[in-house]
């Protein structure tokens, strides 16, 4: 059974950092494009970052470029999202995705 479980969210002050984790089971993250999305209150879910199957360059939404870094640990079957210089507009539930499978999400709140 394909499953994704996100963790690492929390409350952080503006300018702070968090690292989100996505634990995958039932498939190998090395074989798929893995994507992070987020959904803020009252807004539609939006793309944040993706990492390709091979060694290609990761891609980012313009709103997070230069602040967020997506990475993958094939041995642990994990995908990560390092988020630096967080701002209030980054507040959202963050989801890990592969094809049509979604995790339950992890809440990130940026507030002073």
GUFIVO-765449 format. One record per residue (C-alpha): y, x, z. Coordinates in steps of 0.001 Angstrom, whole numbers. Each point is the difference from the previous one (the first is absolute). Example, Ala and Ser with C-alpha at 12.3 -4.5 7.8 and 13.67 -1.06 7.14 Angstrom:
NODE        yy        xx        zz
NODE     -4500     12300      7800
NODE      3440      1370      -660
This chain:
NODE        yy        xx        zz
NODE         0         0         0
NODE      3372      1355     -1033
NODE      2404       105      2910
NODE      3406      1486       793
NODE      1415       350      3515
NODE      3580      1132       542
NODE      1356      1532      3198
NODE      2900      2060      1267
NODE      2807     -2527       -67
NODE      2425      -495      2850
NODE      3602       -71      1128
NODE      2160      2960      -924
NODE      3715       757        93
NODE      1979       540     -3199
NODE      -561      3523     -1256
NODE     -3425       163      1586
NODE     -3425       525     -1526
NODE     -3371     -1714       -68
NODE     -3282       779     -1711
NODE     -2092     -2921     -1148
NODE     -3722       299      -545
NODE     -2340     -2049     -2166
NODE     -3699       281       759
NODE     -2169      -975     -2949
NODE     -3640     -1015        26
NODE     -2416     -1177     -2660
NODE      1449      2222     -2719
NODE      1403      3482      -506
NODE      3801       288        25
NODE      -348      3013     -2269
NODE     -1189     -2294     -2804
NODE      2815     -2534        27
NODE      3744      -330      -212
NODE      1147      -704      3559
NODE      3287     -1778       619
NODE      2245      -822      2950
NODE      2054     -3197       -47
NODE      2298     -1578      2548
NODE      1310     -3455       741
NODE      3172      -597      1961
NODE       715     -3340      1712
NODE      1021     -2605     -2550
NODE      -598      2323     -2929
NODE     -2741       502     -2553
NODE     -2522      2789       328
NODE      1235      3132     -1760
NODE     -1521      3204     -1246
NODE       695      3137      2047
NODE     -2182      2859     -1264
NODE     -3221       791     -1808
NODE     -2354      2922      -373
NODE     -2244       419     -3026
NODE     -3680       788      -164
NODE       436      3536     -1190
NODE      2577      2596       814
NODE      2906     -1767     -1611
NODE      3446      -244      1512
NODE       384     -2881      2467
NODE      2525     -2687      -841
NODE      2586     -1654      2226
NODE      2380     -2904       -14
NODE      3585      1166      -385
NODE       827     -1366      3452
NODE     -2372      2444      1735
NODE        38      2982     -2347
NODE       717      3214      1866
NODE      -767     -1585      3385
NODE     -3614     -1191      -283
NODE     -3087      1991      -954
NODE     -3359     -1477      -957
NODE     -3127      2103       407
NODE     -3742      -310        38
NODE     -2832      1665      1939
NODE     -3125      -442     -2088
NODE     -2292      1454      2671
NODE      1183     -2577      2547
NODE       399     -2746     -2623
NODE      3545      -609      1216
NODE      3376      -561     -1590
NODE      3257       735      1825
NODE      3669      -816      -287
NODE      2347      2429      1730
NODE      3350     -1697       488
NODE      3050      2057       944
NODE      3630      -904       558
NODE      -936     -3615       543
NODE      2735     -2588      -317
NODE       257     -3637      1143
NODE      -646     -1146     -3564
NODE     -3444      1621       207
NODE     -1020     -2602      2581
NODE     -2999     -1830     -1417
NODE     -3728      -490       201
NODE     -1609      2831     -1940
NODE     -3205      -596     -1950
NODE     -2561      2275     -1588
NODE     -1467     -1178     -3299
NODE     -2752       823     -2468
NODE      -547     -2314     -2988
NODE      -117     -3527      1492
NODE      -752      1107      3569
NODE      2635        27      2734
NODE        17      1105      3583
NODE      1347     -2112      2833
NODE      3246      1956       115
NODE      1838      1948      2681
NODE      3451      -883      1288
NODE      2817      2537      -264
NODE      3239      -837      1773
NODE      3039      2250      -270
NODE      2633      -870      2546
NODE      2267      1598      2548
